[in-house]
């Protein structure tokens, strides 16, 4: 049988970036930003994110908060991403973003309000340009592409300084059509957008290997004609470096980047989930050895920049901050019953007038 002759028309490689290994040892020279002060600041934010998540889960279990998605074990992705952004950039987050929100200046009280069902929490006082948390899977990636187009247009036609849209999603989102549509559009139009994918190995109860045959998430960038990079998502230095480099590339007009951050979800998908029903316990135990806070702490200790006393003082400080913010959330007056309409419609449809009036009357009767 005749075998047709073929020649190679394209090939690609996917690089993996890491600065600290599982034991907190440097694998290469650290980037310039990784000063002791900066690394301590990143550690502080990851520690705060972990405390917020822990308290939020407790609040949900006691009926004071709605369903909540913890970022336990994935704090380096959010904190590294938020730290790499400029204040004028626009963030289009998905729901598992406690660390990134804290880095963007969002208050803990606002984060708790979001998951307590109060939409006023989504109007971030110190990050007014950022979008609210997105619950539908992958739609925020399209929002980011649209915003990036607007930022590019304003830069070209109104002499506004170059800004970048940064968006995040879980690995499961990369199996959605929205993901490919956003990447394709961003690639064709060379939009200033950075896609950060948290590959925590589980899309709720669906293991990564059951949802895609792609060897890496990063290589999905190839079809869109954009750079794709895999980073150690438990190494906050690597995440920050990768996102910062991608953002600068976008600012120079060189287009989008897809970053796959490898991590592991050490918690349930949300407080409505029970991961013990589908996740092997030995897999969880192995993943716990690579978690980001212990890794960075070990490195700082080895360099003489951290110790037990510093850890104790940090936990005391963060606990005080958390208690103050939880009190502010608990003491905040409830929004009016009509808020369900007020936050949804710019102009109320006539068909809802009667329902609106009924809710308004209930609020006045309280």
N, C-alpha and C positions, 0 to 999 in steps of 0.2 A: 504494500500500500504506500502510495506516495505521501511523504511528509512535507507539508508546505514550508517554505523558507520564510522566516520572520526576522525582523530586526527591532531592537529596543528603541522606543520612542520617548520613554520617560521613566524616571526612577526617583525615589525619595528616601530620605533618612529622617528619623525622629530622634532628637537629642534629649537627654535627661539631665536636669540641673539639680545639684545638691551641694550644700556647703557644710552641713553638719550631719554626721551619720547617726544611727540609732543611739549610740552611746554618748553623743554630744561632742564628738571629736571632729575637728576641722578636716575636711577632705581636700581643701584647696585654699588658696589665699582668699580672705574675705573681701567683699566689695568695700569701697571707701565709706559708705554710709554706716557700716557695721561697727560703730564706735561703742565703747562700754555704755555710755549714756543712752544711745539709741537702742541697744539691745536690752537694757534694763527697762526702757520705756515700752518696748514691744512685749517683754515678759509681763510687765504690769498689766497691759491691756488684755493679754490672753488670760491672765489670772482673774481679772475682773469679769471677763466674758464667761468664764467657767462658774464664777460665783453667781452671776446673774441667772445663768441657765439653771443652776441647781435650785436657786430660790424660786424661779418661775415654775419649775416642775412641782415643787412643794405647794406653791400657791394654787396650782391647778388641782392637785390632789385634795386640797381642802376647800374647793369650790370657789376660790377667789380669782380664778383666771380660766380662760377657755383652753382649748387644745393648744399645746405648745410644742414646737420642734427644737430640741436641744442641739447644740453644736459640739457636744462633748467629744474630744479627740480631734476636732477639726478647727480648733481656734486659730491655728497659724494661717489658714487660708483667708479667713475674714480679716484678721488683724493685718496680715501682710498686704492684702489687697487695698484696704482702706488707707494704710500708711503710705502706700506708693502713689496715691492720687493727690492732685492739687485741689485746693479748696474750690476753685472755679469749675472743676470737672463735674460731670453729671453721673450719678450712680443709679443704676437700674437693677435693684437686688431681687433675688428670690427670697424665700421665707427663712432659710437657715443662715441668718446673717448677723447674729448678735455682735460678734467681734468687729465686723466691718462697720456696723452702725455706730458702735462706740468710737471707732477711729474717725468717723465722719462728724462726730460731735453730737450725735443723737443722745438724748438723755435717757437714763434707765427708766424714769417715770413714763416717758413716751413709749418705750419698747413694751413695758407692761400694759399700758393702755391699749396698744394695738391688739394684744392677745387677750385683753379683757373685754374686747368688743367695742371699744370707744374709738371711732374713726378720727377723733381729734389728735390721737397719738401719731397718725400718719403725716400730719403737717409739721415737719421737723423744724423746730425753732432755729437751730444752728446749721441746718443743711437744707435750706428751702428749695434748692434746685433739684435735689434728689427725688426720685420717684418713690411712691409707697411700696411696701413689700408686695410681691406678686405671688399669689397662691396658685393660680392656674399654671400648669407646667409648660415652661419654655416661651410663653408669650412675651415675657420681659425682654427676650433676646431681639424680638422684632421691634419692640419699643426703643431699645438701645440703638438699633440700626437707623430708625427714623430720626431719633434725636441727633445721632452722629451726622446724618445728612444735613440737618438744620445747622449744626455747629460749623460744618464745613462751608455751607452756603454763606453764613454770616461772616466767616473769616474771609471768604473770597470777595464778597460784594459789599460788606459794611466795615471792613478793616477791623473787625473784632479780633482779639488775640486768639491763637489756636487753642481749642479746648478739646477734651476727649470724653467720650461716653464709655463707661466701664460697666459691664453686666456680668452676672453670675448665675449659675444653675448647677443642678446635680447631674450625675452621670446619666440618670434615666431620661433627662430632658434631651439628651443628644440622640435619642431614638424617636423624637418627635419631628414632624415636618417643619414646624416653626424654626427649629434649630438650623436645618439645612437652608431654609429660605433666607433666614437672617444672614448666615455666612455667605451665601451666594450673592446676595445684594451688596453686602459690605465689601466683598472681594471685587465685584465688577466696578463698583463706584469708588473704590479705595477710600472707604469711610474711616474716620478716626474713632475706632471702637475697639475695645479689648474684651474678649470673651474669656471668662475664667470659669472653668468647669471643676467642681468639687467631685472628684471620683472617689466616693467613700465606699465603693464596692457593693452598695445595696440601694436599689430603687424600691423603697418600702421593703417588701419581702422578696423581690426579684433580684437574684444575684447578677452581678455584672455580666458574667459569662452566658447568662440565659437571655440577655436582652440585645447583645451585639456580638458579632463574630470578629469585629475589628480588634486587632491586637492591642492597639492603644486608642484612646479617645483623641489624642493630639493629631493622629494621622487623618482624621476626618477633615482637617483643614485642607488637605491636599486637593480634594475635589473642588474646593472653592478657590483654589489658587492663592492661598494665603499661608503665611508661616504658621507652623504648629510646633509647640514645645511642651514637653512633659517635665514637671518639676516635682520634687519631693514635697508634698503638701504638708508634711509634719515638720518641715524646716522653714521657719518663718523668714529666715534670711533669703532663702531661695525664692520663696513666693514674692517677697517684696522686690527683690532684684528683677525677677522676670516681668512682673506687672509694670514696674517703673520703666524698664527698657522698652516694653511694648507701647507704653503710653507716650514715651518720647518719640518713638518711631512714628506713631500716629500723628503726633504734633508736627512732625517734619513733613507730613503729607504722604507718608509711605504706606498708609493703609492699615488694615486690621491685623490682629494676631489672635490665635486661639491658644490658650494655656490650659493644659490638663494638670490639675494638682492632685497627686496621689495621696490618699489618706485612708481613714477607716472610721466608720460610724460606731463609736463605743457605746452608744445609747440606742434606745428605741427610735424608730423613725419619728414618731411624735408620742405624746402622752396617750394617744388613742391606739397605740401599737404595743405588741408584746414580741420583741425580737427573739426571745428564747424559744419561740415556737418554730423558728426556721433557721436561726443562725447557730452553727456549731460552736459549742463553748470553747473548744480548743483554739478555734480561729480567733475568737475574741481575746482569749488569754495571750495569744501570740501578738496580736495587734496592740495590746496595751503596753508592750515593751517599747513601742516606737512612738508613743504619744508626744506631742510637741512641747508641752510645758517642762516635763522632766528633762527632755533633751536639751533645751536651751539653758535650764538651770544648771545642768551638769557642766556645760561648756563655760558658763560664767564663773562657776565655782573653780573650775580648773585654771581659769585665768586670774583668779584672785579678786573677782568683781562681785561675788555673791557668797552668802553664808547663811547659817541657820538664824542668826539674829535679824538679818535683813529680811528673811522670809517671814519671820514672826511679825515684824513691824509692818511689812507690806500687807499681810493678811488682816492685821488689826485696822489699818487705814481703810482698806477696801470694804471691810465689814461695816465700818461706820458710814461710808458712802452709801452702801447698799441699803442699810436700815433707813437712812434719811430718804432715799428715793422710794422705797417701798411705802413709807408713811405718806409721802406726797401722793403716790398713786392711790392708796387707800382712802385718803382724805379728800381727793378730788371730787367735787360735786358731779353727779351723774348728768350726762347729756339729756336734753329734752327728748321725749318719745318720738317727735317728728324728725329726729336726726336721721332716721333710716331713709327718709325722702330728701332731706336737706343736703346730705352728702352725696346723693346720687344724681339728682336732677338740677340743672341750671334753671330750668323752667318747668314747673310741675305740670304733667299732663292732666287735662281736664277730667279724665276717667278716674283719677286718684284723689280728686278734691274731697269727696265724702270720707274716704279713709283718713286723709290728712286731718280733717276737722275732728274726726272721732279720736284720733291719737292726741291731738292738741287738747281736747277737752279732758282726756284722762290725765294728761300732765298737769293741767290746772287744778284738777281735783285732788292731787296728792297733798 
